Amino acid sequence: MAFARTADGRVTARGTAANLDYRRAGGQLNAEVANMELVPQSGSRLAAFGLLRFAAPHATGELQARHGNAWGGVRFKSTRGDRGATDAVEYDGDLIHGDQPVALSGPGYVMNGHGLVMRTDGSSLSLSHGVTGTLQSEAK
Amino acid sequence: MIHLLLAAAAAAPATLPPGPIDFSAQDMRFELKDRRILYLDGDVHLNRGDLAVVSDHAIANLAAEKTKPPPAPKGKKKKKAKATPLAAGQEIEKFTVDGNVHVVRGTRTADGDHGVVDMPAQTMVLTGTPAVKPVLHDGKETLEGDLILLHTDSDDVDVQKAHLLLHRGLKPGATPTKGPAPTPMRVDSEHLVLHN
């Protein structure tokens, strides 16, 4: 099954799922083997990442309440080359958070932590409970 | 005096090799606002080559976004775009470390309360508190001052209001003789430079 979301005449998100159960009345959504692509708005903080791809074996959500969960091995990739993996995350309004081990990597960085809080507008990202990583340095 | 300073720098480690920075901390926060800033808190460890810095907190400032290269001439095959580093093409430019700062490099260690690591300039400025000044140790010898500037590329050290305590003979390279250890010598200076 495939789905797409549009806003102001442009596709902002699209995806596929092996099984999708959407109850229009309450805005409740259950998906299995879900893959979603987000297209950041041009000029936004997330635009530098390019296309954002998310995948999870299981996902539930309440669209009107802006709340959701994904679990069973959540994966993230961007066109720029960023990657992320954690077991489960919760979407709650403007935040995505989780308390499982998380691994992030991309051009110039590798990071691992044991908890994640991220603002959905891309303005901040926090890792917690023991963080390790490698950063590219400016020095030659 | 020159012999003294040369002697003090004799065991200095090699030039810092290029490479990325490894880090660990209890918590990390990355702010992607006007300037990209990375905050590290709690038991912070930074390692680059043989330079190790430990502190309570650290802030990494990312370099200003680089300008895009001019477009390739038409008709030529496009090269694959070079991947941009963390947060849209920015690299670590400066680290500021605070609280119980401890630096290790080769045989040298240094302690202070506040430090600024300038990555392009390959320097580290170490300061202390009014009560406790920053101090550099090299074996038994200590160098204290209001401000210690470490050049990580050359291992030169630049100290303001320096107090150097030497535990070695005056002539570098002289054969050690049996007998009592040399009397420690204290050197005070408004501005002292140790050249490697």
Interface residues (C-beta under 8 A of the other chain):
Chain A: R45 A48 F49 R80 G81 G106 P107 G108 Y109 M111 G113 G122 S123 S124 L125 S126 L127 S128 H129 G130 V131 T132 G133 T134 L135 Q136 S137 E138 A139 K140
Chain B: L16 P18 G19 P20 I21 D22 F23 S24 A25 Q26 D27 M28 R29 F30 E31 L32 K33 L38 L40 R48 A60 A63 A83 T84 P85 L86 A87 A88 G89 E91 I92 E93 M119 P120 Q122
